[in-house]
């Protein structure tokens, strides 16, 4: 049941409650990298000023009586490389952590670069700006794993609350045949801004035709929960400024003059601090990287870990919370033996395939191959904020179900049945065989994924395209699972990260089927005017083992375990299923500690992560502020033998939107009090 109510009689109350949430328009955003004048005690300490950390900081500091400290590892970078959309097509490695994976056992023991943002705004300041949602089924899988209120219906209000979508001028929309339904996005005062670029290479439309020839449906709007097919996806670009919109620019800058909000840059949190020998968190110990001073900060209410999927489990483990065997090997005293910390690591493994094409002018790579075109495009952007420089990574994408890839439901059933019949212990890291709860969690995930892949409720393949012959094949639902553990020889160095990519044969079969589908795509009649000639992989290779071995031998530009989407390493699931946090985001067995970042996702969604994380962070802020946004009653989880059972009673999802409308471009707006109330009763899921 849902109800929405606009009550003008409550408007004065809404304005009063939210007075502190309206940005006052400070001339220069305030931040510090010195602790000399900083208070050492705050109500909330947020570890990480990345995407989720700054969203939560904004919302918690709306209450002027609550003090919030954000400790950010990196600096604030406002250079053009973080602002101009086109520069998002290249890796800004100077603003990323330098991390290399451990040798991957199923990938010829090669190691791979792992990308994570190391400046304020985190990934939202360095990513390719793709701002897409997954299908409803992706989020419903989180709820099915024992997280009431964290499914599609519970998250949709927060997708809208976080993001405003603005169309380009009407002539651009008509020229490029853009489609959308703005009702699935927020209002003009939603902090994050998104739009569609004001340029596309002409051969992009040839690819749309090729997908249509293969019966891939076109979605006029993907954000409605039906993100399976081909469609346009927004980018995190301000629709009038035509610059990157990040958590820094959209959530921190407008409120940086709040006296109850402090962000200290160049502060690396090393460990949590505790009340004596208990597991009750009292604060953090941080290194001021500018002065090399170690500083202690105290949290009167809670510490919120938002350091990302790589560093959140590392901080927990350095604090003595993690698998005992890992901690002992690193010489860390065990405070809480917790095998789930650092398990369940997921990403989107990706193959980069290449065809030589005879492209139409201007070609997709014209900016990098034609200096005159580039110079003209740059002036067009600087003078008019239009043209190729308004475009980051591809906005034209196919997200294909397994049936779209394989061509028949019977083929999908055969493939999924092989997955269901596996002895999964043969393909998982050692931590899974050593811990029944972590193992039961994977089995629960496998059960859900098998059902969803067979039903076509989630996408299996991401196929972004721009009209170029270089195309990624990204696997959306890997069944292999990785780990993040302390480096035993140097615990404070970057952790040992092992994806274990392709160790599950189901993933090898998936990737092989994606590549065969892509070959079929380039052989369509629609693509024939481009005279495609396959380069990578070698067209003579046909078997899965031949293809994957060949691609692996070519290195990370041909096959990689990561699409720069590391996630799921401290999952939100019942503890009996290997979870680290519950739906209230509190760490099991630890007091005054929550996690709000990509590590809590139980199953990686079939999407680039940022749109989902903005919604997660918005909802998390409501949960932290008093349970509004997700209350589960009567959650019972049991695991017996090779099966598991989840019983959920009442799911109360209350979304209270008390926002004073302010159009950031025109300084006009209206106030509105919205109340969403969703009640769902009786959900039982048996996993056997």
N, C-alpha and C positions, 0 to 999 in steps of 0.2 A: 504494500500500500504506500502511496506517495501523495503528499499534499504540498502545494506551494501557495504562499500567501503574501500579498503585498499589503502592508498595514501602515497607512500614512499617520495613524494616531501614534505609532511607535517611532516615527521618524526622529523626533527630538531625542528620544532615548538612544537611538542608533547613532546619531551624530555625537551625543555626549560620550557614549562608550568608545567611539572610534576617533575621537579628536586627535589622539596621539598618533594615529596611523596615517594621517594625511601628510604627505611630504611637504616640507616647508620651503624646498627649493634652495638649498645651500649653494652658494656660488662655487665652492670647491669641496669635494668630498673629503671628509676628515678620516685619517688613519694614522697609526703610529707604528714605529718599529723600536721604540725605546720604552723600557719599563720604569724609567726614572720617575715619571709623574703618574704612573698607572696604579690604580688600586689593586690590591692583591686578593680581594675577596669579592665575589659576585654571586648572584643567585644562580645563574646558569653559565657554565663554561662550555663552549662549543669548540671541539677539536677539529679544525679544518674550515677554512673560508672558501670552500669550493662551491659547487652548485647547490647541494642540499644544505650545507652549513649556513650559507647566507640567506637562503629562504627562511629557515627556522629562526635565524637571528632577527630578521625583519619582523616576523610575526610575534615572537616572544617579547620583543622590545616595544610592541604597540602599547603594552601596559607600562605607563611611566613609572610605576612603583616596582618594576622588575628590572634588575640590572643584568646585562648580558655581555660576556666577553667572548670574542672570537680569536682564536690563536691560529694564525695562518703561516704555513711553512715558507711560502714564497713572497715575492714582492707584488705590488700592483703595477701592471704593465698596461699603459694606454697608448702604446705605439701603434702605427698604422697596421702592423702585421696582425694585431689582435682586433682591429676594427674593420678594415676593408674586406668585404665578403670574398673577393677573388683570392685573397691571400689565404683563405681557409681551405683552398685546394691543395696547399703544400703543408708538410709537417713543420710545425713551429717547434723544432726539437730543443731550442734554447729555453723554452718555457715548459719543458717536460722533464720528469725524472728520468735518469739514465739507468734503466733496469733491463737486465737480460735474463731470460728464463733459464732454468736448469735444462740439461739435455733431455729432449723429448724421445722417449723410448720407441714410439711407433713412427717416428719421423727421422730415422737414421741417426738418432742421438744428436741432432742439431739443436742449437740454441737460437732463440728469437728475441728481438727487441720487444719490450712491452711498454706501451704508451700510456702515460697518465699525466694530467696537468699538474704543474708545480708552481702555479701563480694564483693569485686571488681570482676567484671564479672557477678554478679547477678546469674540468673538461669543457665547461661552457665557454671558456675564454680561448680554447685552442682547438676545438673540434671542427668538423666540416659543416656544421650548422644545420644538418638535417633534423627536422622537428616533426617526426611522425609518431603516431600511436600504433600500437599493435591491435589485434582483433580483440573482441570482448572475451573470447575463449582464453586468451593468454592471461588476462587478469583473473578470470574466474578460476583458473588452475591454482592461483595463490590462495584463494578462499577455500577451495576444496582441500587444501593441505592443512586446514585447521586455523585459518585466519579470517574470522568473520568480519565483514565490513571492508575487506581488502580486495573484493572482486570488482568487476566492471561497474556495477551500479554504485558501489561505494566510492569508487575513485573518480567517476565522471564529473561530479560537482567540483572536484579539485583540479581536474584537467581544465575545466572552464575557468575556475577562479584564477589559475596561474597565467593563462595565455590569451592574449588578444591577437586575432588574425585580421590584417588589413590588406585589402586587394590593391594591386597596382592601379594606375589610371585606366579608365575604361578602354582607351585605344590599345593599350598594352594587353589587356585581358582579351580583347577581340583578336588582336594580331596573333597571339600565341595560343588561343583557344583554351584558356584556363577555365577550370570549373571548380566550384567549391560550394559549401553550405556553411555560412558563417554562424548559423545557429548552434553549431557544435563547439564553438569556441566561446571565450569570455567576452566581456564588454571592454570598452576602450580604456577603462581604468585597471584592467588586469595587468600586472607588472610586466611580464615577459611579452615581447612583441614578435610577431612573425609575419612573413609575407612570401610572395613568389617573386623570383628575380625578374628583371626587366630585359631579359635576353635569353634566347635558346638557339642552339645550332640547328639549322634546318633539317639535318638528317635524324634528329631526335624523333621526328614524326614518322620517319620510315620505320624506326624501331617499334613505335606504337602499332603501326600497320602489321609488322611481323608478329607481334604478340596477339593481335586480333586474329590473324590467320591461324594461329595455334589455339584459338578459342579461349584465350585468357580474357576474362570479363573486364571491362573498363568501369572503374568506380568514380563517379563524379565527386564524391567526398569520402575519404577514407576514415576520417576522425569519428565516424558514427559507430565504430565497433565492427565494421565489415572490411577490415584492411587485408583482404585477400583478393588479388587480381592485379591490375595495372592502374596507376593513378598518379596525379601530381601530389607532391607533399611539400608543405611549407618549409621555409628556412628560418632560423632564429635571427632575422634581420628586421630592424625597425622599418616600418613601411614608408615613413617620410624622410627619415635621416639616411636610410639605406646604409646603415652600419650594423655591425654585430650587436645583437641584444643578448646579454649574458646575465648570470645571477649578480655579477658585480654591478653592471650598468642598470639593471632593472629592479633589483631587490636591495642592494646596499647603497648605491649612490644617492637615491632620492631621500633616504632616511639617515644618512651618515652624520647629520648634525644632532641626532638625538643624544642627550647627555647621558642616557642610561645604556647606550650601546657603544662598545669599544672594540675595535679590531686592531690587534697587534700583528704586524707582518713580520716575516723572518723569525718566527717562533716555532720551533719544532718540538712537539710534545713527545717526550721520551717514555714516560710511564704514568700510570694513575697512582694516586696516593690513597691510603686506606686508614680507617680507624683501627689502629693497633694491628692485631693479628686477624681481624675479621675480613669479610669480603664486602664491607660497606665503604663505598668510594667517598673520599673527602675532597678531592681535587686532582691536580695534575702537576707533574714536574716537567718543565719545558726549558729548552736551550734557546737563548737569544742568539741567533746566528750572526747578528751584527756585532755583538760584543763578546761572544763566547761565554756569557754568564748563564749559569743555571738558576732558574727562578721557580718558586713554588707559588701556585695559585689555589685558592680555596673556593669550593662551590657550596653555597648555603643550601641549595636545592638539589641540583643534578649536574652531572657531566654528560654531555651528548657527543658521542663519537661520530664524526662526519669526515673522517680522514680518507675514505675511499676503500674499495675492495682489497687493495694491496696493503695499506698501512693500518687500517682499523684492526685486522687480526694480528698484525705485528705488535701494535701497542698493547693489545690484550695479552699476548704471549709474553712480552717483555715485563708485563705487570704480574706475571705468574698465573694467568688464566688461559688455559689451553691444554693440549694433549700432554700428559705428564712425561711421556717418553721424549717428546720434542723439547720440552722445557729442561728436563734433566740433561739432555745431550748438549744443550746450550749453556748449562751452568746457571739456570734461573730457578730460584726457589719456587716450588709449586704451591700456589695459594688455592687454586681450584682446578682439579683435573677435569678438563672439558674438551673431549676429542672433537666436538663439532666446530670449534674455533679454527678457521683456516681450511675446513673441508668444503666440499660442494662447489668448488671453483668452476665457473663456466665462462664462456666467451662464444663468439661466432667464428668458428674456423672458416677460412676463406681460400678459394683458389682464384688466381688471377689469370684469365685466359686472354688470348690475343689473336685477332684476325686482321690481316691487311685489308683495308677498304679504299675504294676510290670515292672519297667524300666530296660533297657539294661545298662550294664556298659560301660563307666562311665555315671552315672545318671546326670540329670541336676543340682541336688543339691550336687554333689560329693564334691565340695570345702568346703561346710559347714558341711558335715557329715563324712568326711574321712580325718583325720589329715595328714596321710601319703601322700595321693593324693594332698592335699593342699600344703604341704611343697615342694613336687616335682614340682608342677605347679609354685610356687613362684620362685624357682630357675631357672626354664625354662624361666620365664619372665625376671628375673634380668640378666641372662647370655645371652639369645638369643632373647629377646623381641618377644616371641611367646607363644602359648598355651592358657589355659583357662583365665589367667589374662589379656589377651588382649580384653576380652569381657565384655561389660557393660550390659545394659538391652537388651532384646530380639531384634534381628535384623530380625527375621522371623515373619511376621505380616499378618493378614488378615484384610482388610478394606472392609466391605460388604455393598452393597446397601440394601435398605429395601426389594426389591424384592428377593435378594439372601437369606435374612433372612426368609421372609414369604413364599417364594416358588412360588408365582404367582403374576401377574400384577393385577388381580382382587382383591386379598387380600390387596395389597398396595392401590388400589383405594378406597376400602371401609374404610381403616384406615385413609387415608388422607382426605377423605370427612368428616369424623367426626371432624377432625381438622379444616377444612374450615368452618364448620357450627357452631363452638363454638362462644359464646359470650366471647371474650377473657378477657373482663374486670373482669369477675368472678375469674380469676386465676392469676391476676397480683398484685404487691404491690400497696399500696395506692397512691404512687407518680404518678402512671400511670393514675389512675382515676381522679386525681386532675389536670393533665396537658394534654391538647389536643395534643400538639406536641409530647411528649414522647409516648403517646398512639398511635398516627398515625405512629410513627416509628416502633413500634412493629407490627402493622398491615401490614406495608410494608414488614417487615422481614418475617412474617408468609406467606404472599402471595408468596414470592420468594421461601422460604423453602418448601412449599407445592408442588409447581411446580417441584422443583429439586428432592425432595424425590420421587415423583411419576414417574419422568422420569429416575431416577437412575443416575443423574448427579453428585451426591455427596454420600459419604459413610455415613451410619447410625450407624454402629457398628465397633469398633476397637477390634480385637481379637489377641493380641500378644501371641506368644507361643514359648516355648523353649524345648518342650518334657516333661514338668512337668505337674502334674495334677492340679496345682494351676493356674487358668487362669482368667485374668480380662475380663469383658465385659464392655467396656467404650462407653457411648452414645455420639456420635459425634455431633448430632444436637438437643440439648434440646430446648424445647419451653418455659420452665419456665425461669423467669428472676429475678435477684437479685438486691440488692442495697448495696452501701458502703456509710455510713453516719457517721458524727462525733459522738463520745460518748458524750451525753449531760452532763454527770456527770464529765467527764475528757476529754475534747476535744483533748488534746495533747497525750493521750494514743492511743493505736491501735484503729482504727475505728470500728464501729459496722458493721459487715459483715453478711449479710443474703442472702443465695443463693435462698431461696424459692424453693429448689429443689423438683421436683415431685409434685409441686402444680398444674401443668397443667396435666390433666389426660392422654393427649397424651404421655407424658414422662413415665407414669406408664405403658401404653400399650407397648411402645417401649421396655422398660427394660424387661418386662415379655416375650415379643417375642424373645429377645436376649437369655434369659435363656433357653427357650424351644428349640431354635436352638442349643445351646451348648449341651443340653442333647442329641439331635439328633446326633450331631457330635461325642460324645463319644460312641454312639451306632453304629457307622459305622463299616463295616467289616475291614477296614484298621486299626482301633484302637483295634480290638479284641485281638491281641497278647499281649497287655498291660493289659488285664483283668481289665478294668476300673470299679470302684465301686464308686457311687456318695456319697459324704459326705455332701457338702453344695451347694445348699440348701437341706433340707430334701426332699428326692425323693417322699415322699407321698403327698407333697404339689403341687397343680396344678393351682389354680386360681391366677390371678395377685395379688389380695389383700393378699392372704395367703403367697405367696412367698415374696413379698416386706415387709410385716409386720415381717415375720420371719427373713429375712436378716437384717432389721433395728434393731431388738432386739439384734442381735449378735454384733453390733458395727461397727466401721469404717473399720475393716478388712473384713467385709462382704458386706457392702454397704456404700458408701460415696458420698457426693455431689460434691467432687472435685478429680480430677486426677492430682492435682498440676498444673493446667493450668488456673488460674484466669485471666480474660481478659474482654475487651469490655466495661469498666465502664466509658469511656469518648469517645463515638463512633464518628468515622468519617462518618458523614451523614449531609444532609442539616439541618439547624436549625429548619425548619418547620417539620422535622421528628425526632426531639429530638436529634439532633447531637450536639456535643461539638466543633468539629473542622471540617473544610472543607478540600477539597483535597490538599490545600496548608498547612494543618496542623496547621493553625492559629486558636486560640481559639476565637469563636464568641464574639464580643463585648469587647474584651480585646486587647490592643495594645502591640506589642513587645513580644508576648508569643506564643510558639508552644508546641505541645506535640508529642513525638516520643517514644512510648512504646506500650505494648500489650493492653493498655486501649483504643487505638483508633480503634481497630478492630471492625467493626460493627456487624459481625456474626463470631462466633468462627469457625475456619476451622477444617476439619476432618483430623487432623494431630497433632503430638506433635508440639509445637509452635516455637521452636527455628529457624528452617530453614526459616520459613515464616518471622520471626522477623528480621533476618539478611537481607533479601531482602527488607523488609519495611524500615529498617534503612538506607540501601544503597540508596534507592530511595529518602528517606527523605532528606538525605544530598544533593543530587542534587537539590531537590526542594528549600531547604534553600539557596543554593549557587547562586540561580538566576532563579528559575522556571524551570530549565532543568529537565525533567523527568516526568512532568505531568502538562499540562495546559488545563483547561476546559474553554470553551467559550460558553456563552449562556446556563447556567444551570438554569432551572426554575422548582421550586417545589411548588405544591399546595396541600393542604389537605382540603377536603370538606366532612363533614358528616362522613361516614364510609369508605371513599375511599381516595386515594391519587394518584397524577399523577406526574410523573417525565419526563421532557423533556430535552434532552441534544442535543446541537448542535455539534460544532466542538470539537473533542478530539485529541489534539496534544500530542503525546508522543515521545519526543526526547531523545535518549540515546547516549551520547557522551562518548566513552570509550577511554581515552587518557592514556593508561597504558604502562609503560616501563616494559617489561617482565623480571622477575627475578626468576629463579627456586631456591626456598629456600633450596633445598638439594644439587644442583650441581653448584649453582652460575653461571648458564648460562641462556640465554634467548634472545629473540628478541623484538624489539620495533614494535608496531603496532598501527595505528590510525583507530578506527572503528567508523562508524556513522550509527546509526539505526534511521530511521524516520518512524513513524507509524501515519497515518491519518485515522480517522474513522468519518464518517458523519452520522448524523441523527439517534438518538436512542430515541424512545418514549416508556415509560412503564406506563401503566395504572394499578392502584391498586384499585379495587373496590369490 
